[in-house]
Amino acid sequence: MQPSPPTRPALRARYDRRRELVVDTAARVFAERGYDQTSVQELTEAMGLASGGLYHYFESKQHLLIEICDQLMDPLLEQARELLAPDGAPDEQLRALVRLWVAHVVEHRGHMLVFQQERHLIERGDEWRNVRDSRKQFERLVAGVLERVHREDAVLPDDGRLALAALLGMVNHTVQWYRPGGRLTPLDVADGYVDLLLARSAR
């Protein structure tokens, strides 16, 4: 049974903050140790919860994993829609979208690593439908921008799937090598990806 949060505003706000911390900690632990290799007891210890405390926030370990993936995809999709809602030059929209995207995966590094590690689970099962739908909708937004860039500048391959696959690979792989505080900022990385894709020299 799904846990019921408190109804009193002050208690609900505290509960929501604690639940958010549980998700962030779980994302970090799963990213480091692997989902299957991490026991519920190890999770509760990492979170500083009493035995069984995890079930105060989530029905199961799998529901926690689903929330990690939802928190990765849902905000990104919503922000991308808002970003692309106004009309604008396609190449400028592409650059803005990739900047948003790179910043999001860097900020949610643990979430992204877990998402990548557990793709074999996400591709099947009704419980993952929302995650799959959000991912597909986001990819369609990216594909649409790439298509508009191609129509206007003809700098991308005729086969839009190739450009989409290249961009997905570059951005999603960022968490495997990027470390905050290094020479490149997320903005530098995003602009570099776009410049590579559009065959332009980095500014």
C-alpha positions, 0 to 999 in steps of 0.5 A: 500500500502506498504510504499516506503523507501527513495532511497538516501543512507543516508536517506535510512540508517536512515529510516532502523534504525528507522524502526528497532526501530519501530519493536523492540518497537512493539515487547516489547509492544505487549509482555507486553500488547498483540497484540489485546489489543494494539491500533495503537495510543498506539504503536505510543505513545510508539515509539514517533511517530506522529499520523499516523507515523507508516504507514510511515514504515508499511502498517498495524499493522498486517504487523508489527506483521508479520515483528516481527515474520520474524525477529525472524525466518529468521536470526535464520534459516540462521545462523543455516544453516551456522553453520551446513554446515560443517561436524562435530560430531553430538553431537558437532553440536547439542550443537552448534545449541542449544547455537545459538538458546538459545542466539537468543531467549534470545536476541529477548525475545519480538519477541519470546513472541509475536510469542508464544502469536500469534501462533493461527494467524500464523497457518493459512492465506497466509500472514503467509506462510513465517513464517510457512515455516521458522519455519518448515525448522528450526525444520527439521534442528534440527530434522536432527541433533537429528537423527544423534546423535541418529544414532551415540550414541543411547542416544536419543529415537527411536522416534525422534519426542519425542526428538524434542518436548522436545528440542523445549519445553525447548528452546522456554520456556526459555523466560518465566523464563530467566532474563539476569544478573542472575546466569545462562548465555545463554551458561549455559542454552543451555549446560544444555538443551543438557546435559539433553537431552543426559542424561549427567551430566552438565560440 
